[in-house]
Amino acid sequence: MKLIHGTNQHGVGTKTGSRFTGTVHAYLTMPATDGVTINTVNFAPGARTYWHTHEHGQILQVLGGSGYVATEQDGPRHLRAGDVVWCPPGERHWHGAAPDSFMTHTAISLGATAWAEEVGPEQYTAPVNEEDRTP
């Protein structure tokens, strides 16, 4: 067992550039341990990751705000506080805040992350797929 007390976590870093568009603050909750990394990430309105995949998948738990998660097959899907997302191994995806909202999520990444290109404006503003959203 490994217990990481809040006072011993690895701190906040502002992430911009090669992996994110916009202003993103990532808090490394648990550094890579047995192939698992946990980050709590705050996205400013419009901020998002680049396209990427995870070797063994990723779990996202939305803690607050509103945003999107997208795959090439499904396009953007709306995220709200309380939503949980499973991204299977190797599934190319991106996630981030809606244009008019901050979003905070915990990201549990399993295995290595392979980063790709930036999400273009036409991909970010594509119509949101709401087919599985219940009122």
C-alpha positions as CSV (number, residue, x, y, z in Angstrom):
1,M,0.0,0.0,0.0
2,K,1.1,3.5,-0.7
3,L,-0.6,6.4,1.2
4,I,0.0,9.9,-0.1
5,H,-1.1,12.6,2.3
6,G,-2.5,15.8,0.8
7,T,0.5,17.7,2.3
8,N,2.9,15.4,0.4
9,Q,1.3,15.6,-3.0
10,H,3.5,17.0,-5.8
11,G,1.9,20.4,-6.3
12,V,0.4,22.6,-8.9
13,G,1.8,23.4,-12.3
14,T,0.4,25.5,-15.1
15,K,0.2,23.5,-18.3
16,T,0.3,25.2,-21.7
17,G,2.0,24.4,-24.9
18,S,2.7,21.0,-26.3
19,R,-0.2,19.1,-24.6
20,F,-2.9,21.7,-23.9
21,T,-4.6,24.6,-25.6
22,G,-5.5,27.5,-23.2
23,T,-4.9,27.8,-19.5
24,V,-4.7,24.6,-17.5
25,H,-3.6,24.0,-13.9
26,A,-2.7,20.4,-13.2
27,Y,-2.2,19.1,-9.7
28,L,-0.2,15.9,-9.6
29,T,-2.1,13.9,-7.0
30,M,-0.1,10.7,-7.4
31,P,3.0,10.5,-9.6
32,A,3.4,7.3,-11.7
33,T,3.1,4.4,-9.4
34,D,2.9,0.9,-10.9
35,G,1.9,2.5,-14.2
36,V,-0.9,4.6,-12.7
37,T,-0.8,8.4,-12.6
38,I,-3.5,10.6,-11.0
39,N,-3.9,14.3,-11.7
40,T,-6.6,16.8,-10.7
41,V,-6.9,19.3,-13.6
42,N,-8.5,22.7,-13.7
43,F,-9.4,23.9,-17.2
44,A,-10.2,27.6,-17.9
45,P,-13.1,28.2,-20.4
46,G,-12.1,26.9,-23.8
47,A,-9.0,25.1,-22.5
48,R,-8.5,21.5,-23.6
49,T,-5.9,18.7,-24.0
50,Y,-4.4,17.8,-27.3
51,W,-5.5,14.5,-28.9
52,H,-4.0,11.6,-27.1
53,T,-4.2,7.9,-26.1
54,H,-3.5,5.9,-23.0
55,E,-1.7,2.5,-23.1
56,H,-4.2,0.9,-20.6
57,G,-7.0,3.4,-20.6
58,Q,-8.1,6.4,-18.6
59,I,-10.8,7.3,-16.1
60,L,-12.1,10.9,-15.8
61,Q,-14.2,12.0,-12.9
62,V,-15.7,15.5,-13.4
63,L,-15.7,17.3,-10.1
64,G,-17.1,20.7,-11.2
65,G,-18.1,22.8,-14.1
66,S,-18.9,21.8,-17.6
67,G,-16.9,20.6,-20.5
68,Y,-16.4,18.1,-23.3
69,V,-14.8,14.7,-24.0
70,A,-14.4,13.6,-27.7
71,T,-13.3,10.7,-29.8
72,E,-12.9,10.6,-33.5
73,Q,-15.8,8.3,-33.8
74,D,-18.3,10.0,-31.5
75,G,-17.3,13.7,-31.7
76,P,-17.7,15.9,-28.6
77,R,-19.9,14.8,-25.7
78,H,-21.0,17.2,-22.9
79,L,-19.6,16.6,-19.4
80,R,-21.0,17.9,-16.2
81,A,-20.1,17.6,-12.5
82,G,-20.6,14.0,-11.4
83,D,-19.9,12.4,-14.8
84,V,-17.4,9.6,-15.1
85,V,-15.8,8.6,-18.3
86,W,-13.9,5.4,-19.3
87,C,-11.5,5.8,-22.2
88,P,-10.4,2.3,-23.3
89,P,-6.8,1.5,-24.1
90,G,-5.6,3.1,-27.3
91,E,-8.8,5.2,-27.9
92,R,-7.8,8.6,-29.4
93,H,-9.6,11.4,-27.5
94,W,-9.4,14.8,-26.0
95,H,-11.1,16.6,-23.0
96,G,-11.5,20.1,-21.6
97,A,-13.8,22.9,-20.6
98,A,-16.8,24.3,-22.4
99,P,-16.2,27.7,-23.9
100,D,-18.3,29.4,-21.2
101,S,-17.3,27.3,-18.1
102,F,-14.4,26.2,-16.1
103,M,-14.1,22.5,-15.6
104,T,-12.2,20.4,-13.0
105,H,-11.7,16.7,-13.3
106,T,-9.6,13.9,-11.8
107,A,-7.8,12.0,-14.4
108,I,-6.5,8.5,-13.6
109,S,-4.2,7.4,-16.4
110,L,-3.2,3.8,-16.8
111,G,0.1,3.2,-18.5
112,A,1.9,5.5,-20.9
113,T,0.2,8.5,-22.5
114,A,0.9,9.1,-26.2
115,W,0.3,12.8,-27.1
116,A,-0.6,13.8,-30.7
117,E,-1.7,17.1,-32.4
118,E,-3.7,20.0,-31.2
119,V,-7.5,19.9,-31.3
120,G,-8.5,22.3,-34.0
121,P,-11.2,25.0,-33.6
122,E,-13.5,23.0,-36.0
123,Q,-13.2,19.9,-33.9
124,Y,-13.7,21.8,-30.6
125,T,-16.8,23.6,-31.9
126,A,-18.3,20.5,-33.7
127,P,-21.9,19.8,-32.7
128,V,-22.2,18.1,-29.3
129,N,-23.5,14.5,-29.3
130,E,-26.2,14.4,-26.5
131,E,-27.7,11.1,-27.5
132,D,-27.1,9.3,-24.2
133,R,-27.8,12.3,-21.9
134,T,-30.9,11.8,-19.7
135,P,-32.8,14.8,-18.3
